Every structure is written in C-alpha cells, then in structure tokens.
Amino acid sequence: MMTAPPSATPKRLLLALSLLFAASARAQIQEVTVTAQRAPSLESKTPVSMSTLSAAQLTNAGIDSPADIGARLPNVELDNAPDGLRITMRGVSSADTTEKGDPSAAFLLDGIYIARPQIQNLSFYDLERVEVLRGPQGTLYGRNTTAGVVSVMSKTPINRYEASVAAEIGNYNSRKASAMLNVPVNQMLALRAALNLNRHDSYLTNGQHTSHALGKDRDDQSARLSAKLKITRDATLLLRYDRSKVDDNNDSFVPDTNFYTGVASGNPVWYGSGTGAQLTNGFVPPNGLPEQGYSHKTTSGLSADLTLDLGPATLYYLGAHRDYDHDALANFYYRVAPTLALGVRENFRGDYTQTSHELRLATNGDGPFSAQAGLYYFREESSQLYTFRDLALIGLPPYYVFPHGPTVATSKAVFGQATYRVTERLRATAGTRYTADHKSRVGSTNFQQGPVFNTATDFALLNDASMKTHQTTWRLGADYDLAPSTMLYGAVATGYKAGGFNDGCLAGSVQLGLSCPAALAVPADTLFYQPETVRSYEAGVKTRFWDKRASLNLSVFRYDYNNLQLSGVAIVAGAPRFVTDNAGAASVKGLEAEGQLAPTAQDRISYAISLLDAHYVRYSPDRVHNWAGKKLDRAPSNTLSLGYERSFGELTAGIGARRSAAYIIAVPAQLLQYRVPAYTQTDASLRYRPQGAAWSVMARVKNLENKVHPINIDSFGMLTPSDPRTVDVRLDYRF
C-alpha cells in the first residue's frame, strides 16, 4: 500500500484549510435594500424593527399568500380567517372586519393601503419582496398602524426582455400556474404582464350527511399589468392595473367542540381528537339542512406612481382607485345557548370603492440634513346587505336583515420626518403626523317575515351614526454606528387607530324614514368606541459579523396601549349585534432576535427568537368580571424558528421549523378563553437546477407533523383550523 510522505500531510491539510477559508470568504450574507423609511436604504442600516422576505425566499418556502408569512417571523401571526386576513403583531390584533372596522396593522400593496381584510389575502406572484415592520408606524404610514405594517412590493418593468412560466401540482388537487412577460418597447417605455392561478380543494371533511362541499378551499385568478414611462430625464411614471377573481367557500370552520370540551360550562379544555376528527364538520343542524356555501370576490385597482427629480428634492405622487365586490352564502354553526347550537344561513352582498392620494417631497443629496413631508387623503365608500335565516327558534323572525349603506370613511393627514447627522456616526430623527378621520353609516336592523321588507308585517330598527376623530402621532429616534457593520438605535413613537361606532342610533335621530325613539336608542357609550392609541419604547442593534457571514437583528420594546379595540357579538336592544368596545389599558413588552449564518458557501442557517409579555392592565368585558393581567390574544410567551439549507452543487435541500408556546384566543362577549397548546410545525424542500439551465424543479412539504390548531374562534363557537400537511412539486422555466 502506498503512503504519502510525512511532508505531504501538512501540505494537504494546509490546502484543505485554505480551500475551506476561500469557500467561507465567499459565503457572505446578502444585504437587502428596503424602503421602510420611504427611501431606499440597506436593511442593516434602517433603524426599524423589521423583517424582509425576497422573491426567492417566498418561492422556495412555498409562500403564496400573506397568511403564510407569519411562520417565519418573530412575534407575527397572519391567519386567513373566514372574514379576511387577521394580522397580529406583538399580541395586538383586530377582530372587526366589517365595513365600519379598521385593522391594527396596515396592509399595503405597492404603497397603496388596502382597507378590507377580505381582499388582503390574495395570491403572491411576480413580487420583488415583502417588508414587515413591527411596532407603531404612525408618522410615515399613518392611522391604523398601531401594531405595524405589512408592505408587499411587486416587480416593476425593466429595460430588458424577460419571461418566465411556472406550474405546480400537489395533494388536495392543488394546481397552480403563473407566467410573466417583460418587454422594453423603447428607451422610454417598458411593459410587464403577470398572471397567476391558484386552486385546491377543501381541507375539511363533510360529516353532516350531505353532499355539499366545505370551505378552506382556494380558487384565485389574478393578473397585473405595469407600464414604466421615462417622461423626461428627471420624471418617471409607473402605472399599474391589477384584477383578481376569487371563487371559494366561506364554510371554512368547524365547531369549537372539535378541539375543546367544557365550552358549555365556560371553561374550554383542549383535547387531542386527532387531525382527521378536528377537520371534520359533523354538526347536523336541528333546524334544517345546510345549503352549498360559496364566496365570489372580484377586486381591481389602478394606480399611478410619479417621481419628479427637482434637484435639491424629489417630488413623489402616489394615487390609486380600487373596487371590490363580494357575494357569499355561509352556513353558520351558531351557538345560542351553552348547550344549543343552530344552523344559520347567511347571505351577504357588499360593494366597496376606495380612493387614495399622497403627495410627498423628499430632500436629495448626502448632506447632514435629510427630510420628507407630505399630504395624504383616503376615502372609502361601501354598501352591504347581510341576511340571516333560521333564527326562529330563539324568537327572531325568519329573516334577520342588515341593509347598510352608504358607509363612508375619509382620512386626511399632513406629515413630516427629518434626520440630522450630528456626527459621522450619530443621527437623530424626529417626525410627526396629524390625522383627521370621519366615519358615517346609515342602515337598519330588520325583523322580516320574508326576504323582502313588508311594512305591514315587518319591523326595522335604525342604525345611524357618525363620528369624527383626530390625532397627532410622533416619533423621536436616534441611531449610532458602533462599528462599520454594527448600528445601535432607539426610538419613542406613538400610534393611532381611528374610533368608530356600532349598530344602533341615538335618541331623536331620523334617517331613511326611520326614527329613533328613546325606548329603542343605544346609549352613546355603547354606540361609539374611542380611538386606540399606543406609545412605544424600542431599542435595538443590527450587526453583520464574522466577516459578514453572520447577521443579528436584536430589539427590545415596551408598549403602553389605551382604549385597545376588541370586538364580538353581544345582545343590544334585544337582538344579537357585532359590537366593538374599548379595553381600558394593555401592556406589551418583549425581545426579538433574528438573523442568518453562512458558515460555508454551501450552508445557510436562519433563526428567529421572540419573548413576549402582552396582557391587559385594565379591562372588564362585561363591566363585572376583571380581566386585568390576562394575556392578549395570539400572544405566545416565546417562539423559536430555525431553518437550514444545504447546497450539493445542482441540488439544494432545506428544512425549517417553528415552535410556538401556548397562547390564548378569547371571546370576551362570552367570557371564554380558549388555550391553544404549544405546537411545532416543520416544512421541507428539495430543489434541483442544472448548472446553466433555464429550468428548475422543486418538491416541498408543509406541516410535516400534520397537526392543526385554531387560528380563529368567534362568538358563535365557529373555529377556523390551520392547514393540514400539504405536498407539491413546482417546475420553473425562465426565458
């Protein structure tokens, strides 16, 4: 047997170490440019607690809608509830998804505020990135950002030919397809078109002994057209038009008794009935058979984004108009007493339009002073018709109807923020925003014998309210470069969420030919709820180290909330109504850490850790019981996410897991608190792309454990479960 001479061994070891060092030196964490402060900057130099997901990260993880984002981020939950996207950040959320309600976290598409949660959870396609900003963003982003901002950016036309197609198939008859074409018409004009189809069958099993299909299905068809025009050397206009059509089923819930015992006694206790049983709706209504549920949504938007370079400053204009129509039928599990649930059919029809304009001026140059200021206007108008049937067993007429509209919400704001470079390393920032909101709505609560109101046999209660609120929010902050790749930052900021109103009317009001006598009037403190406000204190560090092969974003925070808005069903004037109320005060404090490691050019490790203490300081849901000290909804005390990706040349394998501690989903109107036990969810992927090839193929599995948990529980006992295990294969081809 041949052996190497002694001198060869250290040489080979030295060669191996040098090769490993060379590979490691190339394995640096990629920097990401973001626009969280309304101007391009490196994420590591942006003094805001935020997470960014690139287009490649979204595709590799199989994230095809906003509801999939939360599993990868600290202190963020995004859930696709039957009534729309539910965003929870650091324990703060909103359950009022009606036309009069507002979210606590803003959802933006290409900078445009999308008001209705029902159209926020559309398919992701042809995106540049998603930025998630945690904490109040009341200065640059405005009202309804007390919890934070989810900002989705689509790709813009570029000056080269580009095209791609992709197709996916998976279990539950999942099939997806997308295509993109980018065409540079000339040196001034570039066009881009993108299409997307996303379909799968229901994740639920029908155990009601009927043939109708259930929800938690999907059928989205979306398209986006973009045009980028270089008007002059200093002026650029970007036009976008998008349209989506969604045909799915709103029956995406099961009875809470699938997961909990003891609900009737007011003490829900989790029991492990197994995934199959948890995803089976076996509720047989005692008052009639369900109908085939459906939900038909159509939304479209047109926006104009103008940039004009004036030399010392740049002028920006962003305007948009959006339409949204919704027609649905749902079969409710409707608990009317601790031991009695009815089947209730709800028909819904809604029409919505929103218009927004923003004019902003920002300074240019590298001087010590930078600033931006602007004006903002938003208006939404809508009308709705809610029809509930099958409530005769509790003394209500056969048809319990809510015709509402017009419902109008307007918001006007003026804002500004400035940063001054005190030294080469130290910068100070101050910003403020004044917002004025006006909401109004007219309508009625009708007790009808038939589908059409009959003045001879039917009775109507007036719903009439109007409210104006205003608030000045501000931000003071500083950031300091401790080293070239390490930044410290801190800020004190405030946030504001507009107030509003519930069903009912004040004594003496008259609308729609209906009067509001004192005997039927609603007290002002029940009819109206006040704005939600928050003051936050936050400090953090963002650093890149180990020769930029590792990153860490660390932040600690504390919030003081006043008039936190909570929603649910309560009995008002003898009838069940959806009511929003104010919790007196809440406290939120915690820690977040996230980052990446690249030990070699072939290995990537990602991590995210959160600690959270979010509880009520002052709150009585029924004016009798004291909930001070109880946790806020969807606020686990800790979460941990870990991901590992390894490249084997043309083959890349990845695995990621998120572990969440137990948390609470509460129904204050029923004095119920559902404890969701701790759980872990693991995803895995395998990607193959031949060197130099234009195509690639990927296999993915989500929720390897095939365990589900509640993501929403409403006042009637309807529980929306999370998704079971899904498997898919994706083929991409780029031209």
N, C-alpha and C positions, 0 to 999 in steps of 0.2 A: 504494500500500500504506500503510495506516495504521500509525503507530508511536506508542508511548506516550511521553508527555513525560518528560524526564530525571528529574523528581522522583518519577515513579511507580515506577521500577525499585527504588530503595532501599526504598520503602514495601512493595512486593510481597515483596522479599527479607526484610524485617523480619517481614512477616505469615507468610511460609513458615517462617522460623526459629521464630517464636512458636508456630505450629501444631505443628511438629516437637517443640519443647520440651514443649508441653502433652501430646502423644501419649506422649513419653518419660516424662513425670512420672507418667502413669497406668500405665506398664509396669513394675510392681514385682514382684519375686519373692515369691510367696505363701509365708507362713510355715505350717509344718505342726506340729500338736500330736501328740506321741508319748507313749508310756508305757514307754520303755526302762528307766527307773528305777523302774518300778512305780507311778508317779504321773504325771498329765498335766503336760507341760511343752513349751515350744517346742523344736523340734529344734535350733535355733541356740543354745539355752541348756542343752542336755543334754550334759554332759561325757563323752561316749562316742563312739567311732568307729563310725558307723552310717550306713546309707542307708535311705531311705523311698520306697516306691512307692505312690502313691494309686490309688484305683479307676479314675480316668480315665486315668492313665498305663498301668495294666495293660491296659485295654481298647484304648487307642489303639495300643499296641505289639503287640497280639495275644498277650499273655502269659496263657495259660490253664492253666498248671500251674507248680509250683515250679521244674522243670527249665529254664524259660525265663528265670529271673531273672538268672542269673549274667552273661549277655552285657551287662548294663547297669551292673554294679557293679565297683569296683576290688578286685582280689585275692580274687575269689569265683568258684568254679566249682560249678555244680549240674548233675549229669548223671543222666539216667534210665537206669540200668543194668538188666540183666535181673533182678537180685536186689534192686532198690529204688533209692531216691533216694540218690545219692552226693554229699555236701556236702563241699567243700574250701574252706577259708578260710586265706589266707596260707600255703599249702603244707601244711596239716595236714588229714588226712582219715582215714577208717576203711574197711577192706575187709571186715570181719567183719559180715555182715548176717544171720548165723544167730541162732537163739533165744538163744544164750549171749553174743552180741556186743553192743557198745554203740557208738553213733556218737561222733565227736569234737565235733560241733556239734548242739545240741538243736534239734528242730523242734517248735514249739508251734502249736496251733490254739485260738484264743480262750483262751490262757493254759494250755491243757492239754498236757502233754508227751506226744507220740506216739512210742512206743518203737520200733515196727517200720518200717524204711525202705521196706518193700514197700507200705505204705499212706500214705506221706507225699506221694507224687506224684499226688494226686488233683486233679480239675479245680478251678480257681478260679471262683467265681461268687458274686455278691452280697457282695463284700468291701468293707471300709472302707479297709484299707491293709495293706501288708506292711512290717515292720521287720526289717532285717538288721543285727545287732550283731556287729562283728568284734572278736576278742580274747576272752580268758577271762572268763566271767561267773559265776564260782563262788560269789559272795556272794548275789545276789538270785535266780539261776536254778538254781544247784546243780551236781550232778555231770554229767559228760558234756557240759560246755560249754567244754572247753579251747580249741576253735577259735572258738566263737561261738554265736550263736542266730539262727534264722530264725523269726520270730513272725508268724503270719497271723491277722488280725482280721476277722471277718465283721461285717456291719452288724446293728445291733440294732433292735428295734421302736421306732417313733417315734409321736408323737401327732398324726398326720395321715394321711389316705388317700394311698396311693401305690401305683403299679403300673407294671410295665414288661414288655416282651417283646423278645426278640432272636433273630435267626436268621442263620446263616452257611452258605455253601457254598464249596467250594474244590476244588483238584485232589486226587488220590488219593482221590476220592469222599468228601471231607471234608464233614461236615454237623454243625452244632451248633445247639442251641436252648436258650434259657433264659427263665425267667419269674419274676416276683416280685410279691407282693401284701402290702401293709402295711395293717392295719385297726386303728384306735383303737376298742376296744369301748366304753370309757368313760374317765373321767378317771383311773382307777386302772390299767386294763389295756389293753395294746396287743399285737397279734399280727402276726407276719411269717412268710411262707412263701416259699421259693425253690426252684426246680427247675432242673436242668441236664442236658443230653445232649451228649455229645462223642464223635464217631465219625470214623474214617478208615481206609482200607485200608492194607495193608503198604507200607512204603517200600522193602522188599527185593524182589529178583527171584530166583525159584527156578530155579537152573541144575542141579538134581540129577536131572532127567528123571523127576520125579514130579509128581503133580497137587496135592499138599498145599500149603496156604498157609503163608507165613512170618510172622514177627513184625514188630516196630516198627509195629504197628497200634494202634488205640485203640477202646474201646467202654465208655464210662463213663456211668452213670446215677446221679445224686446228687440228694438233697433235704435241706432243712434247715427245721425249724420252730422258731420262737422265740416266747417269751412274756415280756413285761416287766410285772411287777406292782408297783405302788406300794403296799406293805402299810400303811405309815404315812407321815407327813411325813418321817421320818428313816430309813425302811427300804425298800429296793428289792430285789426278787428277779428275776433273769433266768434263765430256763430255756431250754435248747437241746437239740434232738434232731436228729441227722443220720444219714443212711444212704446208703451208696454201694455200687453193684454194678458190678464191672469184669469184662468177658469179653474178654480179648485173648489174645495168643500169646506165650509165653516164648521162642520161637525167634527172638530179635531180634539175633542175632550172625552173623558171618561168620568164616572162618579168618583168622588174622593174616597169612597169606601173600597175602591180597588187597592188603595195604598194604606188606609188608616182604619183602625177600629176606634170606638169611643167617641165618634163625632157627635152622636145624638146626646151624649152626656156632657158635651162641651170640652172634652179632653181627648183630642185626636192622638192616637198612638200608632206609630209605624209598625207594619208587619210585612214580612217578606213573602209575598204571594207568588213571586216569580214573574219574569218579564212577559211571558205569554198571557198570563192572567191579568197583569197590570195594563196591557194594551188591548184588552177585550172590553168592549162596551156591551154588557149584558143586561142593562137596565131596560125592563119592559114597562112602559108607562101604564098606570091603571086607568088612564082616561083617553086612550086612543093610540093608534099606531103612528110611528114617525113617517114623514114624507122623505123623498130624496132631497137631501140638502145640496146647496150649491152656493157659489160666490163668484160673481162676474165683475171684474175690476178692469177699468181702462184708464190709463193716465198718459198724459203727454205734456211736453214742455218745450218752450222756445226761449233761448237766452242769447244775450249779446254781451260780449266782454271786450271793451275798448281800452287800449293802452296808448297814451299820448305822452311822449317824452318832450318836456318843455325846457330841458337843460338842467337848471337847478333842481327841478322837481318833476315828477311824473304824475299825470292825471289818469285815474282809473274810473271807468264806469262799468257797472255790472247790473244788468236788468233782466228780468225774466217774467214770463207768464206761464202758469201751469193749470191744467184741468184734470179733474179726477171724478169718475162716475163709478158708483158701486150699487149692485143689485144682488141681494142674497136671501137665502132661506136657511135657517138653522133650527135644529131640533134640540131644545134645551133639556138638561137634567135640572129640574127646578125644585129645590128643597124648600117647602113652605112651612114645615114644622120639623122638629128634631127627628121624628120617625116617619115622615111623609114627604115623598118627592113626586112631583107631577112631570109629565111630558108636556112641554110648552113649545109651540112652533112660533118662530119669529120671522116675519118678513121685513126686509129693510131695503130702502131705496134712498140714495144720497147723491147729491151733485155738489161739487166743490170747484171753486176757482181761486187762485191766488196770484197776486202781482207784487213784485218787489223791485226796488231801485236802490242802488248805492253809488254815491259819488265820493271818491277818496283821492286825496292829494298827499303824496309822499316825497320826501326830500331825496335827492341823489347825492353821490359823492362819498368820499372817505373821510370827511371832516369829523371833528369831535362831537358834533350835534346831528342827530337824525330825528325826524318826526313824521307823523302822519295824522291826518284829520279828515273827517268826512261826515256826510249826511246819509240817513237811511230811512226808507219808507217801505212798509209792508201792509198789504190788505188781503184778507181772505173773506169770501162770501160763500155761504152754503145753504142748502135746504135739505131736510131729511123727513122720512116717513117711517116710523117704527110701528109695527103691528104685531101685538102678542095675542095668541089664541090659546084656548084650552084652560083658562083660569076660572071657569065657572064653579069648580069645587071649593074655591076659597071665597065665594061670594062676589066675584067680579063678573061683569057681563062677558059674553062670548068673545068680544073683541075689545082689547085694551090698547088704545092707539095714541101715538105721539106724533102729530104733524107739526114740524118745526121749520121755521124759516120766514124771512131771511135771518140767518145768524151771521153777524158781521164782526170781524176783529181787525182793527188797524193799529199799527205801531209806528211811531216816528221817533227818530233818535239823532242826536249830534254827538260825535265822539272825537277823541284825540289822544295820542300817546307819543311821548318823546323820550329819547335816550341820550344821555350826555356821557362822554368818555372822560371821566375825572382824571385818570392816569392811563398809561398804556395798558394796564391790567384791570382797572376798575371802571365799571359802568353803572350808572344809576338810571332808573326808568320810572316815569310817572305817567299815568293815564286816567282818563275819566270819560264817562258816557252818561248822557241824560236821555231817558226813555219815557215817552208818554204813550199809554195804551188806552184804547176804548173798545169795549165789547158790548154787543147788544144782541138780543134774540127775542122773537115773538113766536108764539105757538100755543099749543094746548095739550092737555091730557084728556082724552076722550074715552068715555064708557059707552060702547056701542053694542047694539044687538046684531048688527050686520057689518059687512066690510065697508059700506058707505054710510056716512053720518046722516041720521034721520032726526030732525029737530023735534019730531013728535014723540020719539021713544028714547032718545039718547041724551047724554049729559056731558058737558065739557067744562073743564077747569082751565083757567087762563094761566099760561106760562109767559111771563113778560118781565124782563129785567135788562138793565143797562148799567154799566159800571166803568168808571174812569180811574185809572191808577197811574202813578208816575214814580220814578225812582232815579237817583243818581248813583251810579256804581263807579268804583275807582280801583286803581292798582298802584302800589308802590313797591319797587323791587330794586335789587342790586345784584350784579354778578361780577366775579373776580377770577382771573386766570391764575390759579395757583401754580401751574406749570403749562408749557405749550399744549399739552393734551389733557389738562385737568381744569375744570371750571367748577367753582362754587357759586351757588345762587340762593337767593331768598326773596320772599315776596309776601306782602299782606294785600289781600284782594277781597272785593265784595261781589255778590251776585244777586240777581233779582229774577223772580218768576211772577208773571202778571197774576193779579187776582181775578175772580170771576163770580159766577152765580150758579144756582141750582134751579130745579123746576119749581114753579110756583109764582106768586105775584104779591105785591104789596097792596094793602087795603086801599081801595079807591081807584086803582089803575084800570084803564079801559083800553082794549086793543081787539081787533078782529071781530068787533061787535060783541065781545065778551067783557063783563065787568068782574071786579074782584071784591066781593063783599068781605067785611071783616071776619065773618064766620069761616070763610074759606082761605083767607090770606095766610101767608107764611111770614113769620117774624123775620125782621131784617137780618138778625144774626144767624138764621138758618138759611135764608135765601142767598146771602152773599158770603163769600170767603175771601180772606185777605191775601195780599201778595206774600210769596215765600221769599225770605232773604237769608243770606249767609255771609259770614265773614270768615275768611280762611287765612291761616298762617302756614307757610310752607318753606322748607329749606332743603337743599339737595346738592349733590355732586354728580358731575358727569365726567368720566375719565376713560382714556384709552391708554393701556399699559402693556407691558411685556412685548415691547417692540410692535405695538398696535395689533397684537394677536389676541388681545382680550379687551373687553369693554365692561363698564359698570355704570348704570344709572341708578342712583340711590336718592330717595326722597323721604322726608318725614313731614307730617301735616297734622293740622288740627282745624276743625270747623266748628263754628257756633251757628246753629240754624234757629231761625224764628219763624213761626207760622208754617211749619212743614205741611204741605198739602197732601191729604190722604183721602181716598175715595172708596165707596162701596154702596151697596143697596141698603136703604132704610125706609121705614114706613113714614110717609109725610101726608097729612090730610087724608088718612085712611087708605092710601094706596102705596105700593112699593115704588120708590124713586131711586135713581142713581145720584148719590149725594157726595160732594166733596167738602171736607171740613179741614180746619187747621189744628195740627198738633202744636201745643204751645212752644216747646223748645226741644232741640235734639243736639247731641254732641257726637262728633266723629273725629277720631284720631287714629293714626296708623303709620305704617312704614311700608315702603315698596323698594324692591331691588330687582333689576333685570339686566341682562347683558348676554354676551357671547364669548366663546373661547374658540380659537383656531390653533390647536397645538401643532398641527401639520397642515400641508396644503390639501390633504385628503379628508381631514376631520373637522367637523363643526359641532360645537356644543352650545345650546341655548338654555337659558334659565330665567325664571321669574318667580319671585317670592313676595308675598304680601302678608302683613299683620294688620288687623283692623278691630277697633272697638267703636261700634256705632250703636247708640242707644238713645231712647227718649229721656229727656231731662224733666219735661213737664207735659203730661198728656193724659186725658181721661176720655176714652172713646165714647162713653155713654153718659158722661157727667157724674158718674157714680164710682166706677172702678178706676184705680190709679195704675197706669202703665209706666210710670217713671222707672227707669232702669232696665226696661225690657228692650231687647235688640230690635233694630230696624230690619225691614225685610231684606232678604238676599244679601246678608252681611256676614259671611263666614269669618271666623276669627283669624283664619290663616288659609292660604292657598299656596301650592307649590307646583310649578310647571318645569319639566325637563325635556329637552329634545336632543337627539344625537343623529348626525348624518355622516355617513362614510362613503367616500368615492373610491370605487375599484376600477379606475380607468373610465370605460364607457358605461359602467353600471354604478348607480348611486342608490344606497339604501338609507332609509330614515325611520326613526321611531320617536314618538313624543307622548308624554303622559301629563295629565293634570290631576292633582289631588286637592279636593276641597274639603275643608272642615264642615261640620254640620251648621245649618242656618235655619232661620225661621221664615215662613210665609204666613202672614197674619191676615185675618178678616176682621177688622176692628168692629164693624157693624154687628157681627155675630159673636164678638168676644172670643174668637177662635184663634189659636196659634198652632200651626202645623210645623212640626220639626222635621226637616229634611236631613237624614243621616249623612255622615261623611261618605264621600264616594271618590273613586278614581276612574278616569276614562283615558284609554290609550289608543292612539292612532299609529298606523304604519304605512310606509310607501316603498315602492321599488321602481326606479326609473332607468330606462336604457336609451342611450343616444349614441349611435356610432360616430366615431370621430369624423368631422367634416360633413356629416349627413344633415339634410334639411328636415328630417323627421325624428320623432322620439315617441316612445311608448311608456306608459306608466300604469302600475297597478297600486290601488290604495284600499285600505280598510279603515273605517272609523268605528270607534267604540268596540274594541276587541272583546271587552268584558261582556258586551251585550246586556248591560244593565241600564235601566231607565229611572228617572227621578222626576218629581213635579217641577215644572217651570212656571206654572201659574195656577192659582186656585181662586175662584171668585166667590161672591156672596151666596150663590145658589148651591155650591158644592160641586161645580164643574171643575175638573182638574185636567190641565194640559200636560201630558207627559213629554219627556225629551225623546230624542230619536233612538231607535234600536241600532244594532250593528248594520252598517251598510258597506258594500264592496263594489268597486267599479274599476274599469280599465279605460284608459284615455289614450288616444292617438293624436299627435300634433304634427302638422306639416307647415313649414314656412317657405314661401316662395322668394 
